[in-house]
Amino acid sequence: MRQSLAITEIGPERCCNKCGDWWPDDAEFFFMDKGKTRQPCKACYYQLPSVIAKRERRLAAREPAHDQ
């Protein structure tokens, strides 16, 4: 099993389990739950098909209906 947390000169970094990139282990790059970071990173999370579909449903609900 690959280690997903490393201590570097800039502080702790976490490896995203989806893209494999290393990011600082903080709320800027990962969502937090009960004080701990959650996988995947925010960039990968926003690319998940379920998240994209949810965003599109919200945008569609905001648009006014066009009567023809």
C-alpha positions as CSV (number, residue, x, y, z in Angstrom):
1,M,0.0,0.0,0.0
2,R,1.3,3.4,-0.9
3,Q,1.7,6.0,1.8
4,S,-0.7,9.0,1.3
5,L,0.7,11.5,3.8
6,A,4.2,12.9,3.8
7,I,6.0,15.6,5.9
8,T,7.9,18.0,3.7
9,E,9.7,21.3,4.3
10,I,6.4,23.2,3.7
11,G,4.4,20.9,6.0
12,P,2.3,17.8,5.7
13,E,1.2,16.9,2.2
14,R,-1.5,14.3,1.2
15,C,-1.7,12.3,-2.0
16,C,-5.1,12.4,-3.7
17,N,-6.4,8.9,-4.2
18,K,-7.9,9.8,-7.6
19,C,-5.3,11.9,-9.5
20,G,-2.2,10.8,-7.5
21,D,-1.0,14.4,-7.1
22,W,0.5,15.6,-3.8
23,W,-1.2,18.7,-2.2
24,P,-0.8,20.5,1.1
25,D,-2.9,18.7,3.7
26,D,-5.3,21.6,4.4
27,A,-8.8,22.9,3.6
28,E,-7.6,24.8,0.5
29,F,-7.0,21.5,-1.4
30,F,-9.2,19.0,0.5
31,F,-12.6,19.1,2.1
32,M,-12.5,18.8,5.9
33,D,-14.7,16.5,8.1
34,K,-14.4,16.6,11.8
35,G,-11.0,18.3,11.6
36,K,-9.5,15.8,9.1
37,T,-9.1,16.1,5.4
38,R,-11.2,13.9,3.1
39,Q,-10.4,12.2,-0.2
40,P,-10.4,13.0,-3.1
41,C,-8.8,16.5,-3.6
42,K,-11.2,19.3,-4.4
43,A,-10.2,19.5,-8.1
44,C,-11.0,15.8,-8.5
45,Y,-14.2,16.0,-6.5
46,Y,-15.6,18.7,-8.8
47,Q,-14.9,16.5,-11.8
48,L,-17.0,13.5,-10.5
49,P,-20.0,12.8,-12.7
50,S,-22.4,12.9,-9.8
51,V,-21.2,16.3,-8.8
52,I,-21.4,17.6,-12.3
53,A,-25.0,16.3,-12.7
54,K,-26.0,17.9,-9.4
55,R,-24.5,21.2,-10.5
56,E,-26.4,21.1,-13.8
57,R,-29.7,20.3,-12.0
58,R,-29.2,23.3,-9.8
59,L,-28.5,25.6,-12.8
60,A,-31.5,24.3,-14.7
61,A,-33.7,24.9,-11.7
62,R,-32.6,28.5,-11.5
63,E,-33.3,29.3,-15.2
64,P,-36.7,30.8,-15.8
65,A,-39.1,28.7,-17.8
66,H,-39.7,30.0,-21.3
67,D,-43.3,30.0,-22.5
68,Q,-43.8,29.7,-26.2
